[in-house]
Structures are given as C-alpha cells and as structure tokens.
Amino acid sequence: MAGEDPFPITAAQLSGNFCETLFYGMYLVTFCFCVHTLLITGSGREERWLRPYEIRWMMVGVAISLFAICTFDVAIGLLHNFHAFVKSSNPTNELLNIADWINIARSVNQVIAMILGDFVLIYRCWVVYGRRWLVIVPSLVLYLGGVSMACKLIEVEANPSTLRNISLNSSQILPWWIAFFAITAIQNTLTTSILVWRIWRVEKQSERYIHRSGSTAGNQPRHLRKVIRVIAESGAAYTLMVFSTFLVSVTKSNALYPTSDMTIQATGIAFNVILVRSSARRDQQFTVFDHNERTTMTEQRTGGSTTLGQIHFVPGQSAREQDVELNVKSVSVDKSSESQSDIYPNGITVTKSVIKS
C-alpha cells in the first residue's frame, strides 16, 4: 500500500526482541567468565575463592547491575510483544503507547546500562593512567553530557504533556535520543583510543627492559598486546553498535528498536570482556609503571643523582593496591609471582630512578 511504512513498529519490535535474545546468549557466556574473574583466583589445584577483602566490590556491583538490567530488558521485551500480539486487538496502538510502563522501563534500561558501561570504561582509563584525573577530564565532560541527555530523555517520555500515541522517532523524543547516542559514541571512541595508547606504551617499555637485560624472552607471548586487542575490539564493537543506533535515529527508521535492543546487550558484553582482561594485579602494574615514569621525568628535570629501586609484588595478596611495595635500596623481582608475567616476563629485573636528597 502506498505510503505504508516499509518497516512498521510491529516488525521492529519483533525483530528487536529476537536480536536482543541472540545477543543475550552471548552476554551470558561472557558473564560467566566475568564472575570467575571477579570471585576466583589461581588456576588448577591452586584455584580458590577470593576472600571478602580481596574482592573488587565496585566491579561486582556493576556486573550484577548490568546482569539484572540485561535480563530484565529481555523479559519485559517478550512481555510487551505478548501483550501486543496476544492480548491486544490492535498491536500497533499497544506498542506505540509511549506512556506504558514497559516503554518507559526499557528506555531506563537502555540509558542506565550505557551509563554504567561508560563509567567502567572511563574508570579503566583512569587506573591505567596511574589514577591521574587530568587524562580523563574530556571523557568525563562528555560522560556528564550524556547523563544529562539521558535524564532529559526519560523526563520527556514520562511527562504527562507528551503525546501518548508516538514512537521513539517522534519529534518530541528523537532529538534527545540522537544527542545521547552521539555523545556516547564520541566519548567511547576517545576513551578507548587513549586507553589503548597507554597500554601500548607500557608494552614498549616492557620490550625495552627485555632488550636491556639481554633476555631470550623474544618469543614470549606479548600479554599486553593481547590486552590491547581485547580492549580495542570490544570497545570498537560497542562503539559500532552505538554509532549504528545513532545513524538509524537520524534517518528516523524503526530500525532504532532492534539496534537499541542489541546495544543494551553489547554494553554488558563489552564490560565483561574488558573486565576479564583487567585483573587487580594488572592494575598494580600500571600503577607501578606510572610511578616509575613520573620519577624518571623528575630526575631528568632536576639532574639529581639516583639509586636503584625495587618493584616487588607480594604474591597471594594481589587484590589490594597496598600490596605493591616500592623499596629504594635493592633490586629484586619475584620471578614466581604471577603478577609480573604480563609486563615483565621471565623475571626481568626492573630498575627505577629515585632522587636522593
């Protein structure tokens, strides 16, 4: 029929629920690995549950929150279709009722999941840069802008003055959707780029230690390169989903529904994959690298005399930041410590410059 929407809201909701379910299956697989990383340490016979003080509770809270959001969204999406196609005599009107609690709840799920995922990505960047706030200021500004757009979006949908029989492509809602996804895409691209850049620099520093020590570890697996690949690929996949949702929003297509549904699950997948490759010990290594880098820069500026320092990772207590010891008289790296294997393989001695008074 002339003038009929080639992709009506009914088809968009059904395809969205199907695609989201497929992505949810992938999310569950990565969630199991994430739980293992968060709650279990060691391998083989040495595998054990982490003690309460060793658990990174903030990451556990985010993981549980994303699991609840992703699961809840799949469930109410199926419920919405059941109401529309089974209980209602007019599926289109049922699906277009923007005031319905399911429509509002799904929008809330969307923005909260993405806000949590973006928060973790920025947090990872902050940790990798030695907890320096200046590095993440641009990302934080964009992040707060995205939060503002998300709040306005929910306010418009829940406002009684908003027209009821409309879709997400209506002129009242669409501008806020476009702004939210555009800001999120830019912020993710920026944060992922500077995160990968930092890890690449740490890897290059590791290679210099290998060459200086005359080690034969040239064929050792490049652990940080694997980390770079994982973060870059997962971050790029998530950003691609966000950018795709932004594009279909601009075109005012009902494809916004399936792409946004998949983006919720992609947020959880990206979080799980990045967290699996971001252990507490690796966080300590980046902290030590930043300390060494600052110390070296200070020495170069002042031209002071130096002594060799020690970086020693205390095995068995890796979940706490204070387990990284920085001594200043001897040089020693515990070769048996699992924590050094990612940055300083084969027990390579690491020296750092410390200015004497």
Summary of the structure (lengths in Angstrom):
residues: 357
radius of gyration: 24.3
end to end distance: 85.1
largest distance: 85.1
contacts: 1124
relative contact order: 0.13
helix: 71%
strand: 6%
